[in-house]
């Protein structure tokens, strides 16, 4: 159903005043607009894969769009790309390049190891600009304190700020995406982060599919 891949970077400066990722994002949006302006969005390569992932997770992608598709729609309409900081801009570049949902977290706020599991009854978290994200029966990234992310939302607890010094970046993909392709995506993401906010990748991984998720 799902593949999850991640890379951790240490020694980053998320508050660095670097406009390069935002400029890259704008150029990428312009290129996609030129390439796909005459196509229905559902026929653009990669869109159906992300939608199929959401359907497999029990999420209606016509009501809750994959973040990658939401970015693509903005690009095709010529709307400004969302701006937060250089780290988030870099993550959005990867999401738009790969057309896959991503997660970006302050690794210093993650307690203990990270596991991927289904949300338990009543579980949820306070999301970024969302009062509560319900996770019962849905895929969740969890640490010792509980859930902190999933393919639709990141938690306020682990959000990236100007004070962030270490990052965890995650790609969510359907099983149709080969592990080697995800590994290449992580390497490209790490390179982009290193150029955008400094630091170095300390580890990366592609989890095997879990039977219950």
C-alpha positions as CSV (number, residue, x, y, z in Angstrom):
1,X,0.0,0.0,0.0
2,X,2.6,2.5,1.1
3,X,6.4,3.1,1.0
4,X,7.9,5.6,3.4
5,X,11.4,7.0,2.8
6,X,13.3,9.5,4.9
7,X,16.6,11.5,5.2
8,X,17.9,13.3,8.3
9,X,20.1,16.3,8.1
10,X,22.2,17.8,10.9
11,X,23.7,21.2,11.4
12,X,21.1,23.1,9.2
13,X,20.3,26.8,9.5
14,X,16.6,26.8,8.8
15,X,16.4,30.6,9.4
16,X,19.1,31.3,6.8
17,X,18.0,34.2,4.5
18,X,18.3,32.2,1.3
19,X,15.9,33.0,-1.6
20,X,17.3,30.4,-3.9
21,X,14.8,27.7,-3.0
22,X,11.9,30.0,-3.6
23,X,13.4,31.1,-7.0
24,X,13.8,27.4,-7.9
25,X,10.2,26.7,-7.0
26,X,9.0,29.6,-9.2
27,X,11.1,28.4,-12.1
28,X,9.9,24.8,-11.7
29,X,6.3,26.0,-11.6
30,X,6.8,28.0,-14.8
31,X,8.3,25.0,-16.5
32,X,5.4,22.7,-15.5
33,X,2.9,25.3,-16.6
34,X,4.6,25.4,-20.0
35,X,4.7,21.6,-20.3
36,X,1.2,20.7,-19.1
37,X,-0.9,23.8,-19.7
38,X,-3.1,21.9,-22.3
39,X,-3.5,18.7,-20.3
40,X,-6.2,17.8,-17.8
41,X,-4.5,17.6,-14.4
42,X,-5.4,13.9,-14.0
43,X,-3.5,13.0,-17.1
44,X,-0.2,14.5,-15.9
45,X,2.4,11.8,-15.0
46,X,2.5,11.2,-11.3
47,X,-0.8,12.7,-10.3
48,X,-2.8,9.4,-10.4
49,X,0.0,7.7,-8.4
50,X,-0.4,10.2,-5.5
51,X,-4.2,9.9,-5.8
52,X,-4.1,6.1,-5.7
53,X,-1.9,6.3,-2.6
54,X,-4.6,8.5,-0.8
55,X,-7.4,6.1,-1.9
56,X,-5.4,3.2,-0.5
57,X,-5.1,5.1,2.8
58,X,-8.9,5.7,2.9
59,X,-8.6,9.3,2.0
60,X,-10.7,10.8,-0.8
61,X,-8.2,12.8,-3.0
62,X,-11.0,14.9,-4.4
63,X,-11.8,16.2,-0.9
64,X,-8.3,16.2,0.7
65,X,-5.8,16.7,-2.1
66,X,-2.2,15.4,-1.9
67,X,0.1,18.3,-1.1
68,X,2.0,17.6,-4.3
69,X,-1.2,18.0,-6.4
70,X,-2.2,21.2,-4.5
71,X,1.2,22.7,-5.4
72,X,0.9,21.5,-9.0
73,X,-2.5,23.2,-9.3
74,X,-1.1,26.4,-8.1
75,X,1.7,26.2,-10.6
76,X,-0.6,25.5,-13.5
77,X,-2.8,28.5,-12.5
78,X,0.1,30.8,-12.3
79,X,-0.5,31.4,-8.6
80,X,2.4,32.4,-6.2
81,X,4.0,29.4,-4.5
82,X,3.5,29.4,-0.7
83,X,6.5,30.8,1.3
84,X,7.5,29.9,4.8
85,X,11.3,29.6,5.0
86,X,14.1,28.2,2.9
87,X,13.8,24.7,4.3
88,X,10.1,24.5,3.5
89,X,10.6,26.0,0.1
90,X,13.2,23.3,-0.6
91,X,10.8,20.6,0.5
92,X,8.1,22.0,-1.7
93,X,10.5,21.9,-4.6
94,X,11.0,18.2,-4.1
95,X,7.3,17.5,-3.7
96,X,6.6,19.4,-7.0
97,X,9.5,17.6,-8.8
98,X,8.5,14.1,-7.7
99,X,4.7,14.8,-7.5
100,X,4.6,12.9,-4.2
101,X,3.4,14.0,-0.7
102,X,6.2,14.9,1.6
103,X,6.7,15.7,5.3
104,X,9.3,18.0,6.8
105,X,9.9,18.0,10.6
106,X,12.3,19.5,13.1
107,X,14.2,16.4,14.1
108,X,15.3,18.0,17.4
109,X,11.6,17.9,18.5
110,X,11.2,14.2,17.7
111,X,11.6,12.1,20.8
112,X,13.0,8.6,20.4
113,X,12.7,6.5,17.2
114,X,10.2,7.0,14.4
115,X,7.7,4.3,13.5
116,X,4.9,4.2,10.9
117,X,1.6,2.7,12.0
118,X,-2.1,3.2,11.9
119,X,-3.6,5.8,14.2
120,X,-5.3,4.4,17.3
121,X,-8.8,5.2,18.5
122,X,-9.0,8.9,19.4
123,X,-5.5,9.7,18.2
124,X,-4.7,12.9,16.5
125,X,-2.5,16.0,16.7
126,X,-2.6,19.8,16.4
127,X,-1.7,20.5,12.8
128,X,0.1,23.4,11.3
129,X,-2.7,26.0,10.8
130,X,-5.2,23.2,11.7
131,X,-6.9,22.8,15.1
132,X,-6.8,19.0,15.0
133,X,-5.9,16.3,12.5
134,X,-7.8,13.0,13.2
135,X,-5.6,9.9,12.7
136,X,-7.7,7.1,13.9
137,X,-7.3,4.2,11.4
138,X,-5.0,6.3,9.2
139,X,-1.2,6.2,8.5
140,X,0.8,8.1,11.0
141,X,4.5,8.8,11.7
142,X,5.0,8.5,15.5
143,X,7.7,9.0,18.1
144,X,7.7,8.3,21.8
145,X,5.3,11.1,22.4
146,X,2.8,10.0,19.8
147,X,1.8,10.9,16.2
148,X,3.5,13.9,14.6
149,X,2.9,13.6,10.8
150,X,1.1,11.8,8.0
151,X,0.7,12.2,4.2
152,X,-1.8,15.0,4.6
153,X,-0.5,17.1,7.5
154,X,2.4,17.9,9.7
155,X,2.1,18.6,13.4
156,X,2.6,21.9,15.1
157,X,4.8,20.1,17.7
158,X,7.5,19.2,15.1
159,X,7.2,22.1,12.7
160,X,10.3,23.7,11.2
161,X,11.1,27.1,12.5
162,X,14.0,29.6,12.1
163,X,15.6,27.9,15.2
164,X,15.6,24.4,13.6
165,X,19.1,22.8,13.5
166,X,18.2,19.3,12.3
167,X,15.6,18.1,9.7
168,X,13.7,15.0,9.0
169,X,12.4,14.9,5.4
170,X,10.0,12.1,4.4
171,X,8.6,11.0,1.1
172,X,5.3,9.1,1.0
173,X,4.8,6.9,-2.1
174,X,2.6,4.1,-3.4
175,X,4.1,0.6,-3.8
176,X,4.4,1.2,-7.5
177,X,7.3,3.6,-6.8
178,X,10.5,1.4,-6.6
179,X,12.8,1.7,-3.6
180,X,15.6,2.7,-5.9
181,X,13.6,5.7,-7.2
182,X,12.8,6.8,-3.6
183,X,16.5,6.5,-2.8
184,X,17.3,8.7,-5.7
185,X,14.6,11.2,-4.6
186,X,16.1,11.3,-1.1
187,X,19.6,11.9,-2.4
188,X,18.3,14.8,-4.6
189,X,16.4,16.2,-1.6
190,X,19.5,16.0,0.6
191,X,21.5,17.9,-2.0
192,X,18.8,20.6,-2.2
193,X,18.6,21.0,1.5
194,X,22.4,21.2,1.9
195,X,22.5,24.0,-0.7
196,X,19.5,25.8,0.8
197,X,20.0,25.6,4.5
198,X,23.4,24.0,5.0
199,X,24.1,20.9,7.1
200,X,24.8,17.3,6.0
201,X,22.7,14.2,5.6
202,X,23.4,11.9,8.5
203,X,21.2,8.9,7.6
204,X,18.6,7.9,5.1
205,X,16.2,4.9,4.8
206,X,13.4,3.4,2.8
207,X,11.1,1.3,4.9
208,X,9.8,-2.0,3.7
209,X,6.0,-2.1,3.3
210,X,4.3,-3.1,6.6
211,X,1.6,-5.7,6.4
212,X,-1.0,-3.6,8.3
213,X,-0.4,-0.3,6.5
